[in-house]
């Protein structure tokens, strides 16, 4: 039977059996960095890009997992393979780990670790909504300043994002768009945002996670001759866009058809959005940026 699989304490186990101690700062302080990778038809997408970002996150937080890059790649592939699913999302976590002395609060004494979990491929924005188009709410809750939490380090400090998501639900939205404290568009809970105006693509820069799918959109845009830039974006620019979409590992591209309950453009998924989404999936099916799961198994 197919089921989610986790790697923890040097063992591969059913994900529901994976546990960490409740006093570990991985849990009590969200002292952990992570990355989420996907596979399609047993091909892991952009593995090196994800590992580069994961290593940067670990280095930034002085977390040193007890496995080298090649070993981590094998752990990722083994988790995916053991699930029995061909299409997966695999999350790897560099953990602070337990304190050497339970009465100490010095993170330098912790034994760093690595956890991985693979599950069936999922969508941050449900697939049916992503295809029909979503209503995003630009919420009042602001993104944590980058001086406090660097969003480029992929982390579980999600209080601002979760509060924003709950605010969006209260307003009748499908998900949220958060702005920086100075009022510029940042990102949503688990996705980057793009807008198109007069055939030109824009995505915010600054206080946000520089997504791997975001990087992929730049490549796809170049391939089909579109001008795509990262720049400061303000809410009114988004509201006045011809079309917009989200980008994320878990779900790829989702069309945006409403902002704050009001139609965006003509109120339907944009032609440019559809073109990019089709190109993305067709290229992935052809093996673009793909690493076969089997090639990484020991």
C-alpha positions as CSV (number, residue, x, y, z in Angstrom):
1,X,0.0,0.0,0.0
2,X,1.2,3.5,-0.8
3,X,1.6,5.8,2.2
4,X,3.6,8.9,3.3
5,X,7.1,7.9,4.5
6,X,9.4,9.8,6.9
7,X,13.1,9.6,7.6
8,X,13.9,10.3,11.2
9,X,16.6,9.0,13.7
10,X,18.3,7.2,10.8
11,X,15.2,5.1,10.0
12,X,12.5,5.2,7.3
13,X,9.1,4.8,8.9
14,X,5.5,5.5,8.1
15,X,5.0,9.3,8.5
16,X,2.4,8.9,11.2
17,X,5.0,7.1,13.4
18,X,7.6,9.9,13.2
19,X,7.9,11.8,16.5
20,X,10.2,14.4,18.1
21,X,10.5,15.2,21.8
22,X,8.2,18.0,23.0
23,X,11.1,19.8,24.7
24,X,13.2,19.9,21.6
25,X,13.7,23.5,20.3
26,X,12.8,22.3,16.8
27,X,9.3,22.3,18.3
28,X,9.3,24.7,21.2
29,X,11.1,27.5,19.2
30,X,10.4,26.6,15.6
31,X,14.2,26.3,15.4
32,X,14.3,24.5,12.1
33,X,14.8,25.3,8.4
34,X,13.3,23.3,5.6
35,X,12.7,22.9,1.9
36,X,9.9,21.2,-0.1
37,X,10.8,19.4,-3.3
38,X,8.5,17.7,-5.8
39,X,8.6,14.7,-8.1
40,X,6.5,13.9,-11.2
41,X,6.6,10.5,-12.8
42,X,9.4,9.6,-10.4
43,X,11.5,12.6,-11.6
44,X,12.6,15.0,-8.8
45,X,12.3,18.5,-10.1
46,X,15.3,20.9,-9.7
47,X,16.9,18.9,-7.0
48,X,20.2,20.8,-7.0
49,X,18.4,24.2,-6.8
50,X,16.5,23.0,-3.7
51,X,19.6,21.5,-2.1
52,X,21.4,24.8,-2.7
53,X,18.7,26.7,-1.0
54,X,18.5,24.2,1.9
55,X,22.2,24.4,2.4
56,X,22.1,28.2,2.5
57,X,19.2,28.1,5.0
58,X,21.2,25.7,7.2
59,X,24.3,27.8,7.0
60,X,22.4,31.0,7.8
61,X,21.0,29.4,11.0
62,X,24.2,27.5,11.9
63,X,22.5,24.2,11.6
64,X,24.7,21.4,10.5
65,X,22.8,18.2,9.6
66,X,24.7,15.0,10.1
67,X,24.6,14.1,6.4
68,X,26.4,15.4,3.3
69,X,24.7,16.6,0.2
70,X,24.9,13.3,-1.6
71,X,23.5,11.4,1.4
72,X,20.6,13.9,1.7
73,X,19.8,13.4,-2.0
74,X,19.6,9.7,-1.4
75,X,17.4,10.2,1.7
76,X,15.0,12.3,-0.4
77,X,14.9,9.8,-3.2
78,X,14.4,6.8,-0.8
79,X,11.5,8.5,1.0
80,X,9.9,9.2,-2.4
81,X,10.5,5.7,-3.6
82,X,9.2,4.0,-0.4
83,X,5.9,5.9,-0.6
84,X,4.8,4.1,-3.7
85,X,3.7,7.3,-5.3
86,X,5.1,8.6,-8.6
87,X,4.1,12.2,-7.9
88,X,5.2,13.5,-4.5
89,X,6.1,16.4,-2.3
90,X,9.2,15.8,-0.1
91,X,10.0,18.1,2.8
92,X,13.5,18.1,4.3
93,X,14.1,19.7,7.6
94,X,17.4,20.7,9.2
95,X,16.6,20.6,12.9
96,X,18.3,22.3,15.9
97,X,17.8,19.0,17.7
98,X,17.8,18.3,21.5
99,X,19.8,20.2,24.0
100,X,22.8,18.3,25.5
101,X,21.5,19.4,28.9
102,X,17.8,19.8,29.2
103,X,18.2,22.7,31.6
104,X,20.4,24.7,29.1
105,X,19.0,27.1,26.6
106,X,22.2,27.4,24.6
107,X,21.5,26.4,21.0
108,X,25.2,25.7,20.4
109,X,24.8,22.6,22.7
110,X,22.1,21.0,20.5
111,X,22.7,18.0,18.4
112,X,21.5,19.0,14.9
113,X,19.5,16.6,12.9
114,X,17.7,15.9,9.6
115,X,14.1,14.9,9.1
116,X,12.5,14.1,5.7
117,X,9.0,13.2,4.8
118,X,7.5,12.3,1.4
119,X,3.7,12.4,0.7
120,X,1.5,12.4,-2.3
121,X,1.8,15.6,-4.4
122,X,-0.5,18.3,-3.0
123,X,-1.6,21.8,-3.9
124,X,-1.2,24.8,-1.6
125,X,-4.2,26.2,-3.4
126,X,-6.7,23.3,-4.1
127,X,-6.3,22.1,-7.7
128,X,-9.9,22.7,-8.6
129,X,-9.7,26.3,-7.5
130,X,-6.3,26.8,-9.1
131,X,-7.8,25.8,-12.4
132,X,-11.0,27.8,-12.2
133,X,-9.2,30.8,-10.6
134,X,-8.9,32.0,-7.1
135,X,-9.9,35.0,-5.1
136,X,-7.0,36.4,-3.2
137,X,-7.4,38.9,-0.4
138,X,-4.8,41.6,0.2
139,X,-4.8,41.5,4.0
140,X,-4.0,44.0,6.7
141,X,-1.7,41.7,8.5
142,X,1.8,42.5,7.4
143,X,4.8,40.3,6.6
144,X,7.5,40.2,9.4
145,X,10.2,42.7,8.5
146,X,13.2,41.1,6.8
147,X,15.5,42.6,9.5
148,X,13.8,40.3,12.0
149,X,13.1,37.1,10.0
150,X,14.9,36.7,6.6
151,X,12.2,35.2,4.3
152,X,15.0,33.9,2.0
153,X,15.8,31.4,4.7
154,X,12.9,28.9,4.4
155,X,11.6,28.5,7.9
156,X,8.5,27.6,9.9
157,X,8.0,31.0,11.5
158,X,4.6,31.3,10.0
159,X,2.6,33.4,12.5
160,X,2.3,36.3,10.1
161,X,1.4,34.1,7.2
162,X,-1.2,32.1,9.2
163,X,-2.8,35.2,10.6
164,X,-3.0,36.6,7.1
165,X,-4.6,33.4,5.8
166,X,-7.2,33.4,8.6
167,X,-7.9,37.1,7.8
168,X,-8.4,36.2,4.1
169,X,-10.8,33.4,5.0
170,X,-12.8,35.8,7.2
171,X,-13.1,38.1,4.2
172,X,-14.3,35.3,1.9
173,X,-11.0,34.9,0.1
174,X,-9.4,31.6,-1.0
175,X,-6.0,32.7,0.3
176,X,-4.0,35.8,1.3
177,X,-1.5,38.2,-0.1
178,X,0.6,39.9,2.5
179,X,2.4,43.2,2.2
180,X,5.6,44.5,3.8
181,X,5.4,46.9,6.7
182,X,5.9,49.8,4.2
183,X,3.0,48.7,2.0
184,X,4.6,46.8,-0.9
185,X,3.3,43.4,-2.1
186,X,5.3,40.5,-0.7
187,X,3.9,37.0,-1.0
188,X,1.2,34.6,0.1
189,X,1.2,31.7,2.6
190,X,3.4,29.3,0.5
191,X,3.5,31.0,-2.8
192,X,4.9,33.9,-4.8
193,X,2.7,36.2,-6.8
194,X,2.9,37.4,-10.4
195,X,1.0,40.0,-12.4
196,X,0.8,40.7,-16.1
197,X,0.2,44.1,-17.6
198,X,0.3,44.9,-21.3
199,X,2.2,41.6,-21.9
200,X,4.9,42.3,-19.3
201,X,5.3,40.0,-16.3
202,X,6.2,41.3,-12.8
203,X,6.9,39.7,-9.5
204,X,7.7,41.4,-6.2
205,X,11.2,41.5,-4.9
206,X,12.5,42.1,-1.3
207,X,10.9,40.6,1.8
208,X,9.9,37.2,0.4
209,X,11.0,33.7,-0.3
210,X,12.7,33.5,-3.7
211,X,10.8,30.4,-4.8
212,X,12.2,27.7,-7.0
213,X,9.1,27.8,-9.1
214,X,9.4,31.6,-9.2
215,X,12.9,31.0,-10.7
216,X,11.3,28.6,-13.2
217,X,8.8,31.2,-14.4
218,X,11.6,33.5,-15.3
219,X,13.1,30.7,-17.5
220,X,9.8,29.9,-19.1
221,X,9.0,33.5,-19.8
222,X,12.4,33.9,-21.5
223,X,11.8,30.8,-23.6
224,X,8.6,32.2,-25.1
225,X,9.9,35.7,-25.5
226,X,8.2,37.4,-22.5
227,X,9.8,40.2,-20.6
228,X,9.7,39.3,-16.8
229,X,11.2,41.4,-14.0
230,X,11.3,41.4,-10.2
231,X,10.5,44.8,-8.9
232,X,8.6,46.7,-6.2
233,X,4.9,46.1,-6.6
234,X,2.1,48.0,-4.9
235,X,-1.4,46.7,-4.2
236,X,-3.0,49.0,-6.8
237,X,-0.8,47.6,-9.5
238,X,-2.0,44.1,-8.7
239,X,-5.7,45.2,-8.6
240,X,-5.3,46.9,-12.0
241,X,-3.4,44.0,-13.7
242,X,-4.6,42.3,-16.8
243,X,-4.1,38.9,-15.1
244,X,-2.2,37.4,-12.2
245,X,-1.1,34.0,-10.9
246,X,0.7,32.3,-8.0
247,X,3.7,30.1,-8.3
248,X,4.8,27.4,-5.8
249,X,6.4,23.9,-5.7
250,X,3.1,22.5,-4.4
251,X,0.7,23.3,-7.1
252,X,2.9,25.1,-9.7
253,X,0.7,27.9,-11.2
254,X,-2.7,29.0,-10.0
255,X,-4.7,31.6,-11.9
256,X,-6.0,34.6,-9.9
257,X,-9.4,35.9,-11.1
258,X,-10.4,38.1,-8.2
259,X,-8.6,40.4,-5.8
260,X,-10.6,41.2,-2.6
261,X,-13.7,39.8,-4.2
262,X,-13.5,42.0,-7.3
263,X,-12.8,40.7,-10.8
264,X,-9.3,40.9,-12.0
265,X,-9.0,41.7,-15.7
266,X,-11.9,39.9,-17.4
267,X,-12.6,37.8,-14.3
268,X,-11.3,34.6,-15.9
269,X,-8.0,32.7,-15.9
270,X,-5.6,34.6,-18.2
271,X,-4.3,33.3,-21.5
272,X,-0.7,34.0,-20.5
273,X,-1.3,32.2,-17.2
274,X,-2.6,29.1,-19.0
275,X,0.2,29.2,-21.5
276,X,2.9,29.2,-18.8
277,X,1.1,26.5,-16.8
278,X,0.8,24.2,-19.8
279,X,4.5,24.8,-20.7
280,X,5.6,24.1,-17.2
281,X,3.8,20.8,-16.9
282,X,4.7,19.6,-20.5
283,X,8.3,20.3,-19.9
284,X,8.3,18.5,-16.6
285,X,6.6,15.5,-18.2
286,X,9.5,15.5,-20.7
287,X,12.1,15.4,-17.9
288,X,13.1,19.0,-17.8
289,X,15.3,19.7,-14.8
290,X,14.4,16.2,-13.6
291,X,16.5,13.7,-11.7
292,X,15.3,10.1,-11.7
293,X,14.5,8.8,-8.2
294,X,16.0,5.5,-9.1
295,X,19.4,7.1,-10.0
296,X,19.8,8.3,-6.4
297,X,19.0,5.1,-4.6
298,X,21.8,3.1,-3.0
